[in-house]
Amino acid sequence: MTEMATDRWIWRDGEFIPWADATVHVLSQSLQRGTLAFDYMSVHQTEQGPAILKLGPHIARLFETGRIMGLPLDYTPAELESACIDAVRKNPGATSLKISALIPSIEVELVPQDPTVSVVIAAYDSRKDIIDKNPGEMPHAKELSLKIERSISNRREDVIPAQAKVAANYTAALFAKWRARREGYDDILLLDDGQFVAECSTSNIFAVIDGAIVTPPENRVLHGVTRSSVLAIAPAVDVPVAERDLTVAELIGAQEVFCTGTSVGVWPVVRIDDKAINGGVMGPITRKLRDKHRQIVSGQDSAFLDWLTFCN
């Protein structure tokens, strides 16, 4: 049985409760139906104190998920931003911040009789509090290998839009990634219903083609906050950008490939299926963007300080 954190406090509907008390009934509507909406943020230690990266855009994305899915959030964005800051202050050493909106009522029907949405905010050290206390093995690759997933397509607009960060939207990718892990890959690469490159299971993807970074258009993928960050960073390091449809052949033939995500920043991809990318090592443009992103999140770039919300 996984040991539980004993020194963490979780914000739930306006009050802090111990980590172990942040529970939900096994028959709750969101657990049974996958209707939990969430967003995940990173917390960085800087010389000015702990800081949440791009807090505003993350909270805005949570509200957009609520709008898409019809989950009524009984808070303002400012209230939830303030609660996130309080959660980081209450939990020293936190590196991760997760906010969840769920329907906790016990239900038997698909549509809940009690649609009240509860909001929960957890600030924690993902490695110390969770990864290191879990007996299961978890890959910690510095560089990614991807398997192209061809049996399922990326999330579809007519089912659940890719822009909705809701639990049910990740089920198909979960099982596909599980299969890929057994075959020796770190993650999967999903294609859209037109067989163009879409995204990985929980991250966006970029290719370096003729010296420019190319990524699938926004309307076909999750609106990744780190994705938008990289698109903003690239001009600052003289890297051209393009958002357009990307074929599998273009991706496999690219000079470099990398993924972006809140928990990983910029993550180099060195193999797709059986094809090595850039000779199996991180490329110079990926490294340049990764290093610039790390500089920004540590508070060392004055031009991007407004991306950080300091919590001291």
N, C-alpha and C positions, 0 to 999 in steps of 0.2 A: 504494500500500500504506500502511495506517495506521501512523503512527509509534507505537512502543510506549513506555510509561512505563519509565524506567530507574532511578528512585529509590524505587520502591514495593516493599514486601515483603508477601507473602501467606502467611497461616497455613494450613498443610495438615497435618492429622493430627498436630498437636503440635509442628511445627517451622516456622520461617519460611524461605521460598524466594523468590528474585527473581521479580518480576512475569512476566518472559518465560519462566520455567521452569514456570509453573502451567498445565500442558498436560494434555490427556486424549487418548487414542487415538481416531482417527476411527471406529473400530468399537466403541467403548465402549457398554455396554448403555444407559446413560442418554441418550447422544447419539442413538443409533439408535431408542430407544423412548420418549423424552420423560419418563423417570422421575425427572428431577432435581427435588428439593424445594428450596425456597429461601425466604429472607426478606430483606427490605431495610429498613435502618434509616438514620436521618439523624443526622449528627454536627454539633453546633453549637458555635461559639466563644462562650464566656461569660467574664465577669470572673474566674470561678473556674477557667478552663481549658476544654479541649474536653470536651464531654459528649454521651453517646448518649441519645437520646430514647426512653423507655419500653423499655429493653433487655429487662427481664423478660418483658413481654407478647409481644414479638417472638420471643424464644426459645421461649416456651410455644407460640406459634402454629406454629413449625417442628416441634416435637415432636407437635403435633396433626396436622399434615400427615403426618408419619411414621406416626402411628398409623392414620390413615385409609387411607393407601396401602400400609401393611405394610412400610415401610422401617425396618429395625432400626438405631437410632442407638446406637452403643457409647460414649456419653458421658452425663454427667448435665447437666441444665440449668445448674448452677453452674459446671461445667467449661467449657461453651461461653460463658457470660457472661464468665468470666475471660479466655478466649481472645479474645473481642471487644474487651475493654478493652486487652489487650496489643497487638492489631492496630492500634488507634487510636494508642496510644503509639508504636508502631514506625513509623507513617506520619504525620508532622506535616502539618497542613493538610488532613487528610481531611475531607470533608463527607458522604460516603456510606459505608455499611458493608453489605456483602452477604455472607450466609452461605448456602452451598450444600451439600446432601447428595446425593451421586450414587453410582451404581454404576459404577466405572471399568473393570471387567473386560470383556475382548473376548468377545462372545457371539454365538451364531448362533440360539439359541432365544429365544422370548418370555420365558420364565421363566429367569433367569440360573442357571448352574451355580455361579457364585461370587457370592453376593448381598452380599458385603462392601460396606459403605457408607463412602465417604470423605467427610470434611467439610473444606470450604475456606472461609476467611474473608478477604475483601478489603476494605481500608479505603483510600479514594481520594478525589480531588476529581473529581466526575463531569464537570464542565465542562473543567477543565484537562487531565485525564488521558485523557478519552474523547471528549467532544463536540467540543472544539476541534481534536482530532487526526483526526477522521473527515471525509473529503472529502464525504460525503453531506449533504444539506440536512436540518435538523431544525427544525420550527416552535418558536418560543419565545413563544407567545401569553401575554400577561398576563391575558387574559380568553378564555373558551372559547366556541367554537361547536360544537354537537353535532348529529349526524345520528342520527335514530332508526333503529336497525337492525331491519328487519322480516323479513329472509330467514332469519336464524338466531336462536335464543333463547339466553338465558343458560344457563350451565352447569347441567346437570340432576343431581339427586340419584342417579338410576339409572345415570348414566354416570360422571362424576367430580363429587363434591359441590363446590358453590361454595366451601366452606370450605377445600378443599385447595389450597395454594399450590404447585402442581407444574407443571412446564414444559408438559406436554401440555394443561393446562387453558386455555392462552392461545392455542392455535393458531387456532381459529375466529375469535376476536376480532381477532387479528393481521391476518388477511386482510380482514375487514370494515372495520377501521380504515384499512387501506391504501387500500381503495376510497373511503372517505369523504374521506381526505386529497386524493385526486385530484379530488374534487368541491368542494374548498375548505373542508372542515370540519376541525376540530382533532381530534375524537374521535367515538366512537360511543356511543349510549345503548342498552343491551341491555334487552330485555323478558324476563320469565320465561314459562314455558309457559302461564300463564293470561293473558298479555298485560298484566300489570301491570309497572310500572317496576321494574327490577332494579338495574343499576349500569352504569358506563362500563367501558371495556376494562381499566383498571387502577386504578380509583378508585370510591369510593362517591358517591352523589348525595343531595342534600337539596333540599327545596323549602320556601319560606317561604309559608305559607298562613294568613291571618288573624292574622299576627304571631307564629305559632309555626313552628318548623322540623319538617318531616315527612320521614322517611326510611323506605325499605322495611324490613320486619322482618328480624331477624338471621338467621333460618333460611333466607332466600332469597338471601343475598349473602355475599361474602367478609367475614370478620370483620376489617374494617379497623381497625387500631390508631388511626389518625387519626379514623376515624368514631367510635369509642368515646370518644376524647379530646374531640371536639366535643360529644357528648352529655353529657359531664361538665362541660365549660366553660359550656355554655349557661345553666344555673341561676345561675352566678356573675355573669352579665351580664344576668340577668332576662329570658331568652328561654325560653318554654315549648317542650317537645319532645314528639314523638309518633312511635312506630314502628308503622307500619300499611301495608296495601296502598295503593299510589298509582297512580292511573290516568294515562294519557298526557294526557287532557284536563285533569286537575288540575295536572299538571306544567306544561303549556304555558300554563295560565291563572294560574300562581302569581305572587306579587308578586316573588319572587326565586328564583334557583336557584344552587346552588354544588356543587362536587365537593370531596372530601377525599382526600388521599393522602400517604404519607410524604414523597415528593420535592417536593410542592407545597403542603402544608399545606391551607389553605382557598383554593379557586380559583373565582372567580366565573364563572358561565355567563351569557352575554348574548344567545345565539341558539340556538334549537332548531328544526331544519329551517329554514323561512323565517320563523319567528316571533321577533321581538325580545322579550327578557325585560327588564322594568323599563326600557323605552326604550333598551335596548342598553348600559346602564351598570351598574356594581356597585351593589347596594342597601345601605341602611344597616345591616341586620342582618348581612348577609354581611361587611361591613366591620368591624363590631363584633367578630364572632367571629374574623375573620382577624387583627385587631390584637391581640386577647387571646391567641390562639395564638402569635403572634410574640413577645409579651412573655414568655410561659411558656418557650418554647424557648431564649430568650436568657438565662434564669436570673434574670429581673427580677420574678418573682412568687413570693414566699415560700410562698404557699399551695400551690404546685404544684412545689416544688423536688424532691419525691421522684420526679417523673417523669424526672429527669435523673440519669444515672450519670456522675460526673466521672472523667476518665481521666488526670489529671495526677499 
